[in-house]
Amino acid sequence: MERPDFFTLKNGEKVKLPFSNQEYNQRVSNLRTIMDKNNLDMIILTSMHNIAYYTGFIYCSFGRPYGCVVTKDKITTISANIDASQPWRRSHCDNVIYTDWKRDNFLKAIVSIVGRDKPPKKIGLEYDHISLDIKEKVGSIFIFSVFSDVTKDLMNLRMIKSSEEIEIIKNGARIADLGGEEIIKNIREGNTELEIAIAGRDRMEREIAKSYPNAEYMDTWVWFQSGLNTDGAHNPKTNKKLHNGDILSLNAFPMISGYYTALERTLFLDHVDEVSLKAWEANVKVHKRGLELIKPGVKCSDICNELNELFAELGYLQYRTFGYGHSFGVLSHFYGREAGLELREDIDTILEENMVISMEPMIMIPEGKPGAGGYREHDIMIIRKDKAENITKFPFGPEHNIIKNSNK
């Protein structure tokens, strides 16, 4: 029996995607404008975020390569046979499936899309994502082609959100707030970080299913940290039990069709000592000032520099651990960072309408020092024409988030 190297399969019907056909068509049109500007005949997308952005399909690699070939008149995802027809159903375009029977059938699938008669002269690749192995192999089948990095161009396109994207981000912020409310209900002495996180995650995932009944549900998570475990913003949850007086860090992340939103809050269980309260209030003061500074026409680095001055004045600048905020959209903790839109000293991007960015100052006082722990607040801001809109509604600060122990 001769088994194919690649094939197409339309099993079932196309499903409702998170965005309209008009939205996807506009994104692809913008991409082809970039192709024309850079004299590209073809782009091969390989990252989860860009494939999802242009097609709606979020792949699960498990060590296999995935891609999307975009030419002047075609757009086609390339997926592994293990997924069968799900990539076709979940994408706003055609799909070619490659098999595992022979090595490098992924490359043969690429050639099947563009053909052999007129090879592309110039090909765009995502240099920040494509592996050296795949890049070398792509070069071996297009030996007369010139390759160009499209990473920054594609990132700049994603940084400006459409009205449909903003709607899904606003819903994500609403759902993150619901997750936060559920987490608060479960905070008590003796309960564990793990159990509290499970409660918050389940609340968000059920609300996502209610709000988006035709979606796929994946990757929504909660990091709930206590005590020493609050020192890193991305520390996983543990099975540690909570104790009265613990500093707590609430981090809720609903994922809607690859779109990330977040709620992050500092809390204390039952009571807070004076030194910790002073550090917390300092971080809250910087957070409030940061929210005021975010507006159209302002340079990211200028916001960072002013907040650094405020932290220095308050005596806590030495405890900062990362930037003051970042972009939102198709991203997660393992794909999609839009590094050109972050509130850092080395980012000079000017905030403009339809960008979405967080304000999230954090300080970390090491174990053994008074007030030890990580302090962080996080709100999501949409840049409008003349102002910024805060879409995070969950309260922050000591007047709201000293959680009385329900076991008393």
Phi, psi and omega per residue, in radians:
M1 nan 2.219 3.107
E2 -1.539 2.020 -3.133
R3 -1.727 2.454 -3.015
P4 -1.302 2.693 3.027
D5 -1.368 -0.520 3.124
F6 -2.775 2.814 -3.136
F7 -2.879 3.053 3.032
T8 -2.048 2.618 3.142
L9 -2.604 2.123 3.084
K10 -1.928 1.455 -3.065
N11 -1.686 1.900 -3.043
G12 1.543 -2.776 -3.104
E13 -2.030 2.713 3.001
K14 -1.029 2.454 -3.117
V15 -1.758 2.940 3.101
K16 -1.249 2.148 3.140
L17 -1.609 2.933 -3.079
P18 -1.162 -0.327 -3.116
F19 -2.241 2.845 -3.102
S20 -1.288 2.825 3.045
N21 -1.016 -0.684 3.131
Q22 -1.058 -0.696 3.127
E23 -1.090 -0.867 -3.138
Y24 -1.112 -0.706 3.124
N25 -1.075 -0.684 3.128
Q26 -1.159 -0.694 3.117
R27 -1.085 -0.793 -3.133
V28 -1.157 -0.644 3.082
S29 -1.076 -0.750 3.096
N30 -1.097 -0.664 3.114
L31 -1.124 -0.724 -3.134
R32 -1.217 -0.462 3.010
T33 -1.112 -0.722 3.065
I34 -1.094 -0.700 3.104
M35 -1.065 -0.789 3.132
D36 -1.108 -0.742 -3.117
K37 -1.060 -0.610 -3.078
N38 -1.828 0.207 3.123
N39 0.962 0.724 -3.140
L40 -1.629 2.355 3.054
D41 -1.537 -0.406 -3.052
M42 -2.782 2.582 2.959
I43 -2.139 2.363 3.014
I44 -1.916 1.870 3.085
L45 -1.453 2.447 3.111
T46 -2.244 -0.280 -3.059
S47 -1.443 2.676 3.091
M48 -1.062 -0.749 -3.023
H49 -1.213 -0.741 -3.130
N50 -1.299 -0.633 3.055
I51 -1.103 -0.748 3.105
A52 -1.124 -0.709 -3.083
Y53 -1.104 -0.722 -3.046
Y54 -1.623 -0.280 -3.083
T55 -2.200 -0.402 -3.046
G56 1.635 -0.203 -3.068
F57 -1.585 2.192 3.069
I58 -1.879 1.967 -3.033
Y59 -1.524 2.793 3.027
C60 -2.060 1.787 -2.923
S61 -1.208 -0.890 -3.045
F62 0.837 0.682 3.070
G63 1.564 -0.085 3.123
R64 -1.702 2.613 3.087
P65 -1.369 2.531 3.027
Y66 -2.259 2.735 -3.122
G67 -2.771 3.054 3.025
C68 -2.551 2.130 -3.135
V69 -1.708 2.180 3.127
V70 -2.092 2.127 3.054
T71 -2.058 -2.996 -3.130
K72 -1.137 -0.409 -3.076
D73 -2.376 0.119 -3.140
K74 -2.356 2.660 2.906
I75 -2.533 2.137 -3.004
T76 -2.484 2.237 3.021
T77 -1.437 2.654 3.079
I78 -2.143 2.124 -3.034
S79 -2.332 2.848 -3.136
A80 -1.439 2.622 -3.077
N81 -1.082 -0.387 -3.139
I82 -1.065 -0.421 -3.136
D83 -1.563 -0.111 -3.117
A84 0.915 -2.221 -3.010
S85 -1.746 0.070 3.136
Q86 -1.004 -0.716 3.106
P87 -1.083 -0.610 3.082
W88 -1.194 -0.774 -3.126
R89 -1.102 -0.593 -3.023
R90 -1.750 0.372 3.136
S91 -2.315 2.615 -3.135
H92 -1.580 0.898 -3.085
C93 -3.067 -3.024 3.064
D94 -1.376 2.983 -3.130
N95 -2.572 2.442 2.999
V96 -2.106 2.329 -3.131
I97 -1.808 2.256 3.042
Y98 -1.822 2.652 -3.081
T99 -1.791 2.920 -3.127
D100 -1.620 0.013 -2.952
W101 -1.190 -0.479 3.109
K102 -2.324 2.595 3.132
R103 -1.179 2.474 3.059
D104 1.190 0.478 3.010
N105 -1.132 -0.377 3.044
F106 -0.993 -0.741 -3.134
L107 -1.187 -0.668 3.108
K108 -1.116 -0.611 3.101
A109 -1.126 -0.667 3.090
I110 -1.069 -0.831 -3.125
V111 -1.074 -0.633 -3.131
S112 -1.097 -0.470 -3.113
I113 -1.399 -0.756 -3.051
V114 -1.611 -0.326 -3.131
G115 1.424 2.928 -3.099
R116 -1.826 -0.244 -3.008
D117 -1.242 -0.627 -3.087
K118 -2.347 1.415 -3.085
P119 -1.115 2.546 -3.131
P120 -1.142 2.407 3.129
K121 -1.362 -0.649 -3.090
K122 -2.384 2.265 -3.033
I123 -2.159 2.319 3.059
G124 -1.616 2.365 3.105
L125 -2.264 2.783 3.062
E126 -1.598 1.629 -3.064
Y127 -1.164 -0.384 3.127
D128 -1.413 -0.060 -3.097
H129 -2.244 -0.799 -3.024
I130 -1.048 2.350 -3.131
S131 -1.277 2.740 3.099
L132 -1.047 -0.625 -3.136
D133 -1.108 -0.879 -3.121
I134 -1.177 -0.688 3.124
K135 -1.060 -0.729 3.126
E136 -1.132 -0.704 -3.119
K137 -1.230 -0.670 3.070
V138 -1.086 -0.709 3.093
G139 -1.095 -0.525 -3.117
S140 -1.297 -0.382 3.116
I141 -1.716 -0.281 3.061
F142 -2.115 1.142 -2.963
I143 -1.220 -0.332 -3.139
F144 -1.779 0.101 -3.113
S145 -1.605 2.663 3.014
V146 -1.793 2.425 -3.088
F147 -1.897 2.559 -3.082
S148 -2.438 2.516 3.140
D149 -1.455 2.193 3.128
V150 -1.928 0.176 -3.032
T151 -0.932 -0.947 -3.047
K152 -1.202 -0.655 3.110
D153 -1.065 -0.753 -3.129
L154 -1.221 -0.664 3.091
M155 -1.082 -0.751 3.140
N156 -1.098 -0.619 3.069
L157 -1.133 -0.731 -3.100
R158 -1.245 -0.425 -3.077
M159 -1.153 -0.466 3.104
I160 -1.683 2.042 -3.027
K161 -1.584 2.523 3.039
S162 -1.409 2.966 3.102
S163 -1.106 -0.601 3.116
E164 -1.197 -0.673 3.080
E165 -1.127 -0.763 -3.131
I166 -1.079 -0.627 3.117
E167 -1.112 -0.757 -3.134
I168 -1.228 -0.579 3.093
I169 -1.197 -0.705 3.094
K170 -1.102 -0.708 3.081
N171 -1.133 -0.667 3.085
G172 -1.070 -0.733 3.108
A173 -1.105 -0.719 3.093
R174 -1.060 -0.758 -3.111
I175 -1.230 -0.613 3.050
A176 -1.060 -0.710 3.088
D177 -1.062 -0.684 3.104
L178 -1.141 -0.689 3.064
G179 -1.071 -0.711 3.092
G180 -1.070 -0.728 3.112
E181 -1.068 -0.721 -3.141
E182 -1.178 -0.669 3.101
I183 -1.067 -0.793 3.127
I184 -0.991 -0.712 -3.129
K185 -1.068 -0.452 -3.049
N186 -1.774 0.035 3.140
I187 -1.427 2.079 3.075
R188 -2.826 2.730 -3.141
E189 -1.051 2.329 3.119
G190 1.680 -0.407 3.057
N191 -1.305 2.753 -3.038
T192 -1.797 2.755 3.027
E193 -0.931 -0.753 -3.097
L194 -1.074 -0.888 -3.079
E195 -1.143 -0.654 3.115
I196 -1.152 -0.721 3.130
A197 -1.121 -0.719 3.136
I198 -1.037 -0.754 -3.132
A199 -1.077 -0.757 -3.138
G200 -1.189 -0.730 3.134
R201 -1.104 -0.797 -3.111
D202 -1.085 -0.683 3.121
R203 -1.085 -0.747 -3.130
M204 -1.203 -0.750 -3.081
E205 -1.133 -0.659 3.097
R206 -1.162 -0.646 3.112
E207 -1.223 -0.631 3.063
I208 -1.076 -0.769 3.136
A209 -1.102 -0.651 3.102
K210 -1.181 -0.709 -3.081
S211 -1.406 -0.525 -3.097
Y212 -2.297 1.305 -3.028
P213 -1.155 -0.278 -3.116
N214 -1.763 0.107 -3.058
A215 -1.444 2.985 2.849
E216 -1.683 2.592 -3.045
Y217 -2.042 2.001 -3.103
M218 -2.739 2.624 2.869
D219 1.323 -0.057 3.034
T220 -1.090 2.354 -3.098
W221 -2.649 2.917 3.069
V222 -2.294 2.314 2.854
W223 -1.853 1.991 3.058
F224 -2.057 2.064 -2.986
Q225 -2.122 2.658 3.117
S226 -2.433 2.644 3.061
G227 0.986 -2.306 -3.123
L228 -0.997 -0.536 -3.074
N229 -1.215 -0.122 3.077
T230 -1.440 -0.035 -3.006
D231 -1.219 -0.418 3.114
G232 -2.046 2.340 -3.081
A233 -1.106 -0.475 -3.072
H234 -1.930 0.417 3.126
N235 -1.243 2.316 3.099
P236 -1.132 2.776 3.034
K237 -1.222 2.700 3.104
T238 -2.213 -3.054 3.091
N239 -1.686 0.309 -3.137
K240 -1.121 2.402 3.099
K241 -1.499 2.571 -3.140
L242 -1.430 2.581 3.085
H243 -2.268 2.597 3.081
N244 -0.953 2.387 -3.121
G245 1.576 -0.118 3.130
D246 -1.128 2.435 2.859
I247 -1.352 2.437 -3.084
L248 -2.231 2.599 3.069
S249 -2.216 2.031 -3.136
L250 -1.684 2.154 -3.119
N251 -2.402 1.870 -3.080
A252 -1.998 2.269 -3.024
F253 -2.308 1.525 3.027
P254 -1.309 2.374 3.111
M255 -2.005 2.084 -3.136
I256 -2.043 1.834 3.115
S257 0.881 0.780 3.107
G258 1.524 -0.096 -3.119
Y259 -1.648 2.226 -3.023
Y260 -1.739 2.371 2.894
T261 -2.379 2.973 -3.028
A262 -2.679 2.599 2.922
L263 -2.250 2.226 3.130
E264 -2.365 2.285 -3.092
R265 -2.504 2.495 2.941
T266 -1.505 2.400 3.115
L267 -2.387 2.844 2.927
F268 -2.294 2.529 3.140
L269 -1.593 1.989 3.017
D270 1.347 -0.815 -3.120
H271 -2.757 2.874 3.120
V272 -2.375 2.375 3.134
D273 -1.322 2.892 -3.019
E274 -1.119 -0.716 -3.107
V275 -1.180 -0.737 3.102
S276 -1.134 -0.686 3.127
L277 -1.084 -0.692 3.135
K278 -1.114 -0.756 3.118
A279 -1.130 -0.757 3.135
W280 -1.055 -0.825 -3.125
E281 -1.105 -0.617 3.101
A282 -1.115 -0.779 3.141
N283 -1.152 -0.657 3.091
V284 -1.126 -0.690 3.119
K285 -1.080 -0.748 3.097
V286 -1.136 -0.706 3.127
H287 -1.043 -0.822 -3.141
K288 -1.079 -0.730 3.130
R289 -1.156 -0.683 3.106
G290 -1.072 -0.716 3.099
L291 -1.070 -0.626 3.113
E292 -1.211 -0.574 -3.052
L293 -1.356 -0.436 -3.091
I294 -1.293 2.012 -3.137
K295 -2.874 2.809 -3.139
P296 -1.074 2.479 3.088
G297 1.605 -0.077 -3.102
V298 -1.675 2.478 3.133
K299 -1.456 2.382 -3.106
C300 -0.971 -0.800 -3.098
S301 -1.143 -0.532 3.113
D302 -1.167 -0.689 3.075
I303 -1.069 -0.818 -3.137
C304 -1.036 -0.793 -3.097
N305 -1.127 -0.693 3.125
E306 -1.168 -0.698 3.136
L307 -1.213 -0.572 3.031
N308 -1.053 -0.735 3.123
E309 -1.091 -0.691 3.134
L310 -1.176 -0.757 3.102
F311 -1.071 -0.701 3.124
A312 -1.103 -0.750 3.114
E313 -1.064 -0.637 -3.123
L314 -1.443 -0.215 3.082
G315 1.586 0.348 -3.066
Y316 -2.197 0.148 -3.079
L317 -1.039 -0.599 -3.105
Q318 -1.161 -0.212 -3.107
Y319 -1.741 0.029 3.078
R320 -1.135 2.566 -3.103
T321 -2.158 -0.329 3.127
F322 -2.825 -3.074 -3.067
G323 -1.126 2.961 -3.042
Y324 -1.532 -0.119 -3.134
G325 3.025 2.904 -3.094
H326 -2.617 2.966 -3.118
S327 -1.330 2.913 3.081
F328 -2.221 2.854 -3.138
G329 2.551 -2.403 3.113
V330 -1.385 1.601 3.125
L331 -2.801 2.829 3.095
S332 -2.702 -2.963 3.115
H333 -1.357 -0.062 3.086
F334 -2.254 0.223 2.998
Y335 -2.861 2.721 2.808
G336 1.569 0.200 -3.126
R337 -1.010 2.306 3.066
E338 -1.781 1.421 -2.941
A339 -1.164 -0.293 3.129
G340 -1.359 -0.133 -3.134
L341 -2.213 1.317 3.110
E342 -2.415 2.603 -3.127
L343 -1.569 1.466 -3.105
R344 -2.350 2.860 -3.125
E345 -1.101 -0.488 -3.026
D346 -1.803 0.235 3.136
I347 -2.005 2.021 -3.087
D348 -1.849 0.327 3.090
T349 -1.057 2.417 3.087
I350 -1.595 2.237 3.118
L351 -1.149 2.337 3.138
E352 -2.433 2.914 -3.048
E353 -0.933 2.376 3.091
N354 1.323 0.211 2.841
M355 -1.418 2.667 3.080
V356 -2.249 2.238 -3.028
I357 -2.553 2.649 3.120
S358 -1.672 2.795 2.847
M359 -2.063 2.055 -3.041
E360 -2.614 1.249 3.088
P361 -1.179 2.521 3.067
M362 -2.460 2.432 2.942
I363 -2.182 2.615 3.135
M364 -2.298 2.030 3.098
I365 -1.721 2.123 -3.020
P366 -1.100 2.701 3.084
E367 -0.994 2.447 -3.129
G368 1.700 -0.300 3.074
K369 -1.692 2.639 3.058
P370 -1.028 2.380 -3.136
G371 1.394 0.336 -3.046
A372 -0.998 2.470 3.094
G373 2.430 3.067 3.117
G374 -1.841 2.259 -3.107
Y375 -2.008 2.197 -3.087
R376 -2.700 2.393 2.966
E377 -2.144 2.745 -3.022
H378 -2.664 2.060 3.034
D379 -2.180 2.688 -3.133
I380 -1.873 2.251 -3.074
M381 -2.058 2.275 3.018
I382 -1.741 2.210 3.120
I383 -1.418 2.030 3.095
R384 -1.717 -3.041 -3.052
K385 -1.082 -0.788 -3.043
D386 -2.097 -0.001 -3.071
K387 -2.797 -3.058 3.039
A388 -2.090 2.489 -3.136
E389 -1.902 2.168 3.088
N390 -1.531 2.017 -3.091
I391 -1.738 0.068 3.038
T392 -1.642 2.177 -3.059
K393 -1.895 -0.160 -3.096
F394 -1.191 2.292 -3.066
P395 -1.206 2.723 3.109
F396 -2.333 2.804 3.054
G397 1.773 2.908 -3.056
P398 -1.051 -0.549 -3.108
E399 -1.194 -0.285 -3.114
H400 -1.999 -0.505 -2.853
N401 -2.104 0.516 2.830
I402 -1.633 1.833 -2.957
I403 -1.548 2.003 -3.128
K404 -1.173 2.378 -3.070
N405 -1.252 2.079 -3.097
S406 -1.327 -0.146 3.135
N407 -1.454 -0.144 -3.107
K408 -1.232 nan nan
